[in-house]
Every structure is written in C-alpha cells, then in structure tokens.
Amino acid sequence: MSVPDWLEPMAATLTQDRFTGPDWLFERKVDGIRLLAFRDDREVRLLSRNRLPRHMPHVAAAIRTLPVHDIVLDGEASWDEGSAVAYHVFDVLWLNGRNITLLPLVERYEMLDALPLEPPLGRVQRVNGARPWEQACAEGWEGVIAKRLDSTYEHRRSKSWLKMKCELTAEFLVGGFTDPQKSRAGLGALLVGYHDGDDFVFAGRVGTGFDTALLLSLREQLDRIEVAQSPFTKAVGLPRVRVHWVRPEIVVRVAFIEWTVHGKLRHSRLLDVLPQRSPRGIVRDA
C-alpha cells in the first residue's frame, strides 16, 4: 500500500474533569504547532493540521534516517529561544505499508517506542503520578493530554483524548444565579463578578464544580439575600430569563482557563465557597 497523501489528525476534547486511572496515560501538552510527517522511501513531507507544507530541513533529515521504508508520524513542533526546532512525536499512524490507526494506542506506542528517534526528533514527555495536571502547571506547561490506552486513532475530535489545560484561579462575588433545568437541583449557574472602582462588573457564569448537597445549600443561602434588581453595574451578556439577583456578599473561588476578549471567564468551574472571606476587595487580579 502507498503512503496516503493526507490523514486527518485526531484532536483532543477540552475537559474540566481531573482524574487518573489504569486505562489512561498522560502526556505533556506541548505549546507549538501540530505537525504530521509523511515519509515514502526517501521523500518526506511535513504538513500542518491545515495541510500546509512546513519547511523544516533538520526534522525531515532525521525522519529520513529512520530504519523504515515508509511511515506517518503525528506530533507537535516547537522552537527554543535560539529558533532551533524540535519535533515532539506522540503517535505513529502508518508503518511499512500498513495503516495502523485502527490498532489500540498501547500497540501503536510499542511500535513508536521501538523507533530510534534522534534530535530534533523525540517522544513527547509522559507524566506519571496521582495529579499530572498539577505537575504540568508547576513546570509552566500548557497542560496535559489524557489518552485512553485502548483508543484507536480517530480522524476527528474525540473524547478518547482529553485536554487538561492549566487553569487560573481567582475569587469572585456572587451577584445572581439562574434556575436549575431538567433534573438538576438547587440552581443552574452562579453569576459572578468583581469590583472595579465604583462598578460591580459581570465576569460570567459558573455552572460546574457542584455536587447536589452544595447546590441545595447555596440555594438556601442565596434565597435569603435575594434582591429585586441586578447588582451588576457593568454587565454584557447577562441572562434575561429564569434569573435571580442577590446582594453581592458570598465569595467563591473559581478556576478557569482564560479571560475572553470580552472580559468573561472561559471554561469556569467552582472550587470553593469562602464564607469567612470579606466581600470587600474582590477585584480582578488574573
């Protein structure tokens, strides 16, 4: 069989869950560009995720020296401060005339580990331990990728690969909440904000990170401080239906991936309710 002209790369799904288990392995999420390498005999093509050719002579030369006839590799290219490129390989999709994308990840990795990768080629760093996402953040990485050991290589975004990005954390004041939907108890999402001078600025919704007991407990507390009008003085994107307003007295600690260009929390989740924390001085600090 001939080496294919193109294979659509598998993409990881962003998750807010944090877990480990025997069915998963964890790898460093490299901050670079996705790069697929196609070698047919001596010809090497390097293509980005958008199928654009990339000119990396040292990477191509290293792939050309591998003791194979043909191969397709998947990985991430990055550059150091001196502009030297490194190709961090994390999968092999084709090997010696054989499409191996339907093999489980653990078998593909055995084949990949058998390849003598020499700089600028290298394996993506695997991360062990009970909380690999914490190691990633402590090392200043972008995050980790969790991959199911039995997963095949899917040419689409998949939940067999999960992206755990390093999070920011900050304290916010609760200014309102939405009603629960379907089988959810207590409330739907908290509407949180922060002080900016004399303004109380809406920062977004926090709808995950709760268990049922906390949802019910928070609803009782919020019902006692409900008010008729919104306390937010700067608020773009506030919900207009099934919403309740409260005096901004309850402080919560929230994890989130980043601030959007519109000043809202992206992928936020509740970490804690801080009953002893004064609502004064809650400002944007991240």
One Martini backbone bead per residue (centre of mass of N, CA, C, O) as a GRO file, in nm:
protein
  286
    1MET     BB    1   0.099   0.035   0.018
    2SER     BB    2   0.047   0.364   0.003
    3VAL     BB    3   0.113   0.659   0.105
    4PRO     BB    4  -0.069   0.893   0.212
    5ASP     BB    5  -0.139   1.226   0.156
    6TRP     BB    6  -0.362   1.208   0.399
    7LEU     BB    7  -0.436   1.264   0.760
    8GLU     BB    8  -0.656   1.322   0.987
    9PRO     BB    9  -0.633   1.464   1.281
   10MET     BB   10  -0.645   1.413   1.606
   11ALA     BB   11  -0.855   1.547   1.866
   12ALA     BB   12  -0.890   1.707   2.161
   13THR     BB   13  -1.086   1.735   2.452
   14LEU     BB   14  -1.199   1.956   2.656
   15THR     BB   15  -1.152   1.948   3.019
   16GLN     BB   16  -1.251   1.974   3.376
   17ASP     BB   17  -1.159   1.717   3.451
   18ARG     BB   18  -0.998   1.521   3.722
   19PHE     BB   19  -0.789   1.234   3.649
   20THR     BB   20  -0.721   0.885   3.698
   21GLY     BB   21  -0.599   0.566   3.547
   22PRO     BB   22  -0.537   0.251   3.398
   23ASP     BB   23  -0.669   0.355   3.105
   24TRP     BB   24  -0.448   0.588   3.128
   25LEU     BB   25  -0.251   0.844   2.978
   26PHE     BB   26   0.013   1.099   3.016
   27GLU     BB   27   0.087   1.417   2.852
   28ARG     BB   28   0.245   1.665   2.732
   29LYS     BB   29   0.154   1.990   2.640
   30VAL     BB   30   0.257   2.136   2.361
   31ASP     BB   31   0.374   2.461   2.258
   32GLY     BB   32   0.271   2.457   1.920
   33ILE     BB   33   0.265   2.271   1.620
   34ARG     BB   34   0.103   2.077   1.424
   35LEU     BB   35   0.262   1.763   1.295
   36LEU     BB   36   0.288   1.586   0.991
   37ALA     BB   37   0.470   1.291   0.883
   38PHE     BB   38   0.570   1.194   0.546
   39ARG     BB   39   0.710   0.877   0.441
   40ASP     BB   40   0.850   0.779   0.109
   41ASP     BB   41   1.114   0.653   0.156
   42ARG     BB   42   1.286   0.957   0.087
   43GLU     BB   43   1.024   1.106   0.111
   44VAL     BB   44   0.939   1.421   0.278
   45ARG     BB   45   0.644   1.539   0.454
   46LEU     BB   46   0.531   1.852   0.602
   47LEU     BB   47   0.225   1.900   0.793
   48SER     BB   48  -0.025   2.067   0.893
   49ARG     BB   49  -0.348   2.067   1.008
   50ASN     BB   50  -0.407   2.246   0.727
   51ARG     BB   51  -0.210   2.125   0.499
   52LEU     BB   52   0.061   2.275   0.533
   53PRO     BB   53   0.365   2.333   0.442
   54ARG     BB   54   0.683   2.253   0.605
   55HIS     BB   55   1.009   2.397   0.663
   56MET     BB   56   1.226   2.125   0.803
   57PRO     BB   57   1.521   1.994   0.743
   58HIS     BB   58   1.607   1.849   1.012
   59VAL     BB   59   1.354   1.680   1.043
   60ALA     BB   60   1.358   1.537   0.767
   61ALA     BB   61   1.638   1.407   0.802
   62ALA     BB   62   1.566   1.233   1.055
   63ILE     BB   63   1.338   1.071   0.918
   64ARG     BB   64   1.520   0.951   0.688
   65THR     BB   65   1.695   0.766   0.904
   66LEU     BB   66   1.490   0.574   0.950
   67PRO     BB   67   1.430   0.211   0.972
   68VAL     BB   68   1.232   0.266   0.710
   69HIS     BB   69   1.021   0.298   0.434
   70ASP     BB   70   0.748   0.390   0.585
   71ILE     BB   71   0.576   0.686   0.735
   72VAL     BB   72   0.352   0.817   1.000
   73LEU     BB   73   0.357   1.111   1.192
   74ASP     BB   74   0.271   1.252   1.517
   75GLY     BB   75   0.286   1.604   1.634
   76GLU     BB   76   0.503   1.862   1.780
   77ALA     BB   77   0.623   2.181   1.711
   78SER     BB   78   0.918   2.355   1.835
   79TRP     BB   79   1.084   2.647   1.979
   80ASP     BB   80   1.353   2.799   2.073
   81GLU     BB   81   1.532   3.086   2.138
   82GLY     BB   82   1.728   2.990   1.882
   83SER     BB   83   1.523   2.849   1.661
   84ALA     BB   84   1.514   2.561   1.734
   85VAL     BB   85   1.385   2.259   1.633
   86ALA     BB   86   1.120   2.040   1.755
   87TYR     BB   87   0.994   1.695   1.744
   88HIS     BB   88   0.703   1.585   1.912
   89VAL     BB   89   0.625   1.259   1.939
   90PHE     BB   90   0.284   1.073   1.975
   91ASP     BB   91   0.254   0.915   1.688
   92VAL     BB   92   0.160   0.627   1.478
   93LEU     BB   93  -0.015   0.556   1.151
   94TRP     BB   94   0.230   0.444   0.975
   95LEU     BB   95   0.392   0.120   0.871
   96ASN     BB   96   0.519  -0.042   0.626
   97GLY     BB   97   0.234  -0.042   0.451
   98ARG     BB   98   0.061   0.027   0.725
   99ASN     BB   99  -0.240   0.077   0.872
  100ILE     BB  100  -0.258   0.168   1.242
  101THR     BB  101  -0.521   0.327   1.350
  102LEU     BB  102  -0.688   0.057   1.461
  103LEU     BB  103  -0.505   0.042   1.677
  104PRO     BB  104  -0.419   0.054   1.978
  105LEU     BB  105  -0.230   0.270   2.147
  106VAL     BB  106  -0.041   0.064   2.290
  107GLU     BB  107   0.063  -0.055   2.015
  108ARG     BB  108   0.165   0.204   1.879
  109TYR     BB  109   0.372   0.267   2.111
  110GLU     BB  110   0.552   0.025   2.069
  111MET     BB  111   0.641   0.114   1.785
  112LEU     BB  112   0.747   0.394   1.864
  113ASP     BB  113   0.959   0.298   2.083
  114ALA     BB  114   1.136   0.139   1.857
  115LEU     BB  115   1.227   0.406   1.759
  116PRO     BB  116   1.522   0.595   1.668
  117LEU     BB  117   1.509   0.888   1.813
  118GLU     BB  118   1.659   1.186   1.698
  119PRO     BB  119   1.771   1.476   1.697
  120PRO     BB  120   1.478   1.662   1.668
  121LEU     BB  121   1.369   1.402   1.778
  122GLY     BB  122   1.089   1.309   2.004
  123ARG     BB  123   0.928   1.227   2.280
  124VAL     BB  124   0.673   1.278   2.451
  125GLN     BB  125   0.610   1.353   2.766
  126ARG     BB  126   0.549   1.164   3.034
  127VAL     BB  127   0.297   1.147   3.303
  128ASN     BB  128   0.307   1.090   3.639
  129GLY     BB  129   0.089   1.035   3.887
  130ALA     BB  130  -0.189   1.159   4.062
  131ARG     BB  131  -0.130   1.485   3.944
  132PRO     BB  132  -0.039   1.583   3.638
  133TRP     BB  133  -0.157   1.878   3.617
  134GLU     BB  134   0.021   1.997   3.843
  135GLN     BB  135   0.291   1.954   3.710
  136ALA     BB  136   0.239   2.123   3.461
  137CYS     BB  137   0.202   2.395   3.611
  138ALA     BB  138   0.475   2.391   3.769
  139GLU     BB  139   0.640   2.379   3.479
  140GLY     BB  140   0.481   2.572   3.264
  141TRP     BB  141   0.270   2.439   3.110
  142GLU     BB  142  -0.026   2.401   2.933
  143GLY     BB  143  -0.050   2.079   2.991
  144VAL     BB  144  -0.251   1.783   2.945
  145ILE     BB  145  -0.287   1.452   2.797
  146ALA     BB  146  -0.547   1.224   2.786
  147LYS     BB  147  -0.520   0.863   2.711
  148ARG     BB  148  -0.651   0.592   2.582
  149LEU     BB  149  -0.516   0.275   2.550
  150ASP     BB  150  -0.771   0.160   2.353
  151SER     BB  151  -0.743   0.369   2.135
  152THR     BB  152  -0.808   0.485   1.842
  153TYR     BB  153  -0.753   0.662   1.545
  154GLU     BB  154  -0.923   0.957   1.510
  155HIS     BB  155  -1.054   1.180   1.245
  156ARG     BB  156  -1.113   1.363   1.517
  157ARG     BB  157  -1.282   1.469   1.773
  158SER     BB  158  -1.211   1.327   2.104
  159LYS     BB  159  -1.272   1.149   2.422
  160SER     BB  160  -0.997   0.976   2.419
  161TRP     BB  161  -0.894   1.272   2.420
  162LEU     BB  162  -0.781   1.483   2.691
  163LYS     BB  163  -0.776   1.827   2.781
  164MET     BB  164  -0.561   1.966   3.044
  165LYS     BB  165  -0.556   2.275   3.142
  166CYS     BB  166  -0.424   2.528   3.278
  167GLU     BB  167  -0.527   2.720   3.556
  168LEU     BB  168  -0.700   2.970   3.685
  169THR     BB  169  -0.743   3.173   3.985
  170ALA     BB  170  -1.031   3.323   4.162
  171GLU     BB  171  -1.216   3.575   4.314
  172PHE     BB  172  -1.577   3.604   4.371
  173LEU     BB  173  -1.895   3.747   4.333
  174VAL     BB  174  -2.225   3.695   4.398
  175GLY     BB  175  -2.512   3.832   4.190
  176GLY     BB  176  -2.637   3.549   4.097
  177PHE     BB  177  -2.891   3.321   3.944
  178THR     BB  178  -3.008   3.027   3.807
  179ASP     BB  179  -3.218   2.805   3.716
  180PRO     BB  180  -3.289   2.493   3.705
  181GLN     BB  181  -3.256   2.208   3.488
  182LYS     BB  182  -3.432   1.951   3.490
  183SER     BB  183  -3.257   1.745   3.730
  184ARG     BB  184  -3.155   1.980   3.864
  185ALA     BB  185  -3.052   2.127   4.159
  186GLY     BB  186  -3.125   2.451   4.297
  187LEU     BB  187  -2.915   2.542   4.046
  188GLY     BB  188  -2.747   2.638   3.764
  189ALA     BB  189  -2.591   2.931   3.790
  190LEU     BB  190  -2.349   3.146   3.861
  191LEU     BB  191  -2.320   3.503   3.903
  192VAL     BB  192  -2.020   3.678   3.850
  193GLY     BB  193  -1.790   3.920   4.016
  194TYR     BB  194  -1.632   4.254   4.035
  195HIS     BB  195  -1.443   4.512   4.139
  196ASP     BB  196  -1.438   4.856   3.972
  197GLY     BB  197  -1.445   5.057   4.179
  198ASP     BB  198  -1.786   5.144   4.155
  199ASP     BB  199  -1.803   4.879   4.010
  200PHE     BB  200  -1.996   4.586   3.906
  201VAL     BB  201  -1.864   4.313   3.733
  202PHE     BB  202  -1.936   4.096   3.489
  203ALA     BB  203  -1.776   3.756   3.440
  204GLY     BB  204  -1.997   3.522   3.463
  205ARG     BB  205  -2.041   3.177   3.459
  206VAL     BB  206  -2.105   2.906   3.708
  207GLY     BB  207  -2.187   2.543   3.638
  208THR     BB  208  -1.945   2.397   3.783
  209GLY     BB  209  -1.848   2.205   4.086
  210PHE     BB  210  -2.105   2.056   4.186
  211ASP     BB  211  -2.309   1.927   4.419
  212THR     BB  212  -2.610   1.870   4.550
  213ALA     BB  213  -2.558   1.983   4.834
  214LEU     BB  214  -2.444   2.257   4.738
  215LEU     BB  215  -2.682   2.354   4.573
  216LEU     BB  216  -2.884   2.361   4.813
  217SER     BB  217  -2.723   2.541   5.005
  218LEU     BB  218  -2.695   2.787   4.819
  219ARG     BB  219  -2.994   2.841   4.774
  220GLU     BB  220  -3.057   2.917   5.064
  221GLN     BB  221  -2.861   3.157   5.083
  222LEU     BB  222  -2.967   3.320   4.834
  223ASP     BB  223  -3.265   3.357   4.920
  224ARG     BB  224  -3.185   3.553   5.168
  225ILE     BB  225  -3.040   3.776   4.939
  226GLU     BB  226  -3.260   3.866   4.765
  227VAL     BB  227  -3.323   4.081   4.483
  228ALA     BB  228  -3.475   4.279   4.234
  229GLN     BB  229  -3.195   4.388   4.134
  230SER     BB  230  -2.921   4.429   3.971
  231PRO     BB  231  -2.580   4.469   4.085
  232PHE     BB  232  -2.483   4.522   3.808
  233THR     BB  233  -2.308   4.791   3.624
  234LYS     BB  234  -2.138   4.582   3.444
  235ALA     BB  235  -2.322   4.413   3.170
  236VAL     BB  236  -2.249   4.154   2.948
  237GLY     BB  237  -2.462   3.877   2.901
  238LEU     BB  238  -2.702   3.861   3.064
  239PRO     BB  239  -2.950   3.702   3.175
  240ARG     BB  240  -3.329   3.718   3.131
  241VAL     BB  241  -3.401   3.428   3.236
  242ARG     BB  242  -3.422   3.256   3.513
  243VAL     BB  243  -3.345   3.496   3.726
  244HIS     BB  244  -3.142   3.597   4.011
  245TRP     BB  245  -3.086   3.833   4.268
  246VAL     BB  246  -2.805   3.946   4.473
  247ARG     BB  247  -2.621   4.020   4.721
  248PRO     BB  248  -2.269   4.084   4.723
  249GLU     BB  249  -2.147   3.840   4.969
  250ILE     BB  250  -2.049   3.589   4.816
  251VAL     BB  251  -1.755   3.397   4.814
  252VAL     BB  252  -1.564   3.264   4.537
  253ARG     BB  253  -1.373   3.001   4.395
  254VAL     BB  254  -1.222   3.003   4.063
  255ALA     BB  255  -1.180   2.817   3.773
  256PHE     BB  256  -0.988   2.894   3.466
  257ILE     BB  257  -0.844   2.939   3.159
  258GLU     BB  258  -0.964   3.232   3.064
  259TRP     BB  259  -0.994   3.534   2.917
  260THR     BB  260  -1.182   3.695   2.722
  261VAL     BB  261  -1.219   3.961   2.505
  262HIS     BB  262  -1.497   4.028   2.689
  263GLY     BB  263  -1.437   3.957   3.000
  264LYS     BB  264  -1.469   3.639   3.030
  265LEU     BB  265  -1.509   3.332   3.144
  266ARG     BB  266  -1.334   3.032   3.062
  267HIS     BB  267  -1.407   2.746   3.176
  268SER     BB  268  -1.565   2.730   3.448
  269ARG     BB  269  -1.516   2.646   3.809
  270LEU     BB  270  -1.588   2.539   4.115
  271LEU     BB  271  -1.400   2.522   4.425
  272ASP     BB  272  -1.522   2.745   4.640
  273VAL     BB  273  -1.654   2.850   4.950
  274LEU     BB  274  -1.606   3.176   5.135
  275PRO     BB  275  -1.738   3.264   5.436
  276GLN     BB  276  -1.480   3.440   5.562
  277ARG     BB  277  -1.486   3.627   5.323
  278SER     BB  278  -1.463   3.937   5.226
  279PRO     BB  279  -1.622   4.138   4.982
  280ARG     BB  280  -1.396   4.309   5.004
  281GLY     BB  281  -1.157   4.336   4.747
  282ILE     BB  282  -1.296   4.220   4.487
  283VAL     BB  283  -1.081   4.175   4.219
  284ARG     BB  284  -0.909   4.184   3.937
  285ASP     BB  285  -0.605   3.944   3.929
  286ALA     BB  286  -0.595   3.771   3.619
   0.00000   0.00000   0.00000
